[in-house]
């Protein structure tokens, strides 16, 4: 699918929240450069999903969001990388 819409950050967050709530994600946080305020034009947007039942379906639906920005979503319970988990714990910004 070709991504063709240059959505604002707030529009992207709103769409990710909609998809997550439709998939009954317990809560959602932002982490990475956008949470730290160090993002650049080329930065992707990183989210953490808590209490997600089916991360693959969630990722597929998020991939359908028509934006030029890359969106990554992680199931917190499946993150094994210690440094990534520390970044999530330290800088994660709860969205809902």
N, C-alpha and C positions, 0 to 999 in steps of 0.2 A: 504494500500500500504506500502510495506516495504521500509524504507529509508536505502540506502546502500552506498551512496557516501559521502566521507568525503571532501566536498568542502571547499575551502579557504573562508575567509570572503569576499574578493573582488569578487570571483566567485558567491557567494550568492547574493551580492548586484547587480551584473550585471544581474542575472536572475530575481530578484525582480523588477528591473527597466524595464526589457523587458516585464514582465507580466503587470506591472502597465501602461506602455505606450500603450500596446495592449488593455487595458481596459480604455484608455483615462483619466487616473488620471491626474489632472492638475499639481500637484507637490507632491513630496515625500520627507520625512525627516526621519532621523534616530534619535532615542532617547533612553533613558535608559542607561545601563552600557556601551554599545559600544560607544555611543555618548560622555559619560563622560570620557571614557578611563579607567573604573574600572571593565571591564569584566573579568570573569574567564573562565576556560575551560567549565564549566557547564552553563554559561550564555546563555539565549536565545537572539535572535536579534529582536529588536523592531523597527517597522516602523510606520510612520503616513502618511496616504494618505489624500490629500486635493482635494476636487472637485470630489470625487468618486461617480459614479452613482449607482453601485451595489456591496456593500461591501461583500456580501455572495459569489458571483461568484468570486470576486477577491481573497477572502480567500481560496476558493476551488482550484483555479489555483496555488496559492502560496503553498498550501499544497502538490501539485504534484511535487514541486521541490525536486529532489532526494538528500537530504542532511541529515546528522545526527543531525544537529543543529535545534533547535526549532525556528520557525519564527512566530512572532506575528505581525499583521498589524491592525491598528485602523483607523477608519474614524474619523478625527478630529471633524467634526460637530456632531458626535454622542457620544463623550466622555463627560460624566456628572460628573465624579469624579473630584473634584476640585484639589486634590493633583496630580493626573495623568496629568491633563491639565497644571498645573503649571510646572511640570517636562518637558512636551513637549515644553512649551513656553520658558523655561529657557535654556534647554539643547539640544533642537532639532537642528539637523545639516542637512541643506538642501542638498539633493542629486541632485535633478533637479526641 
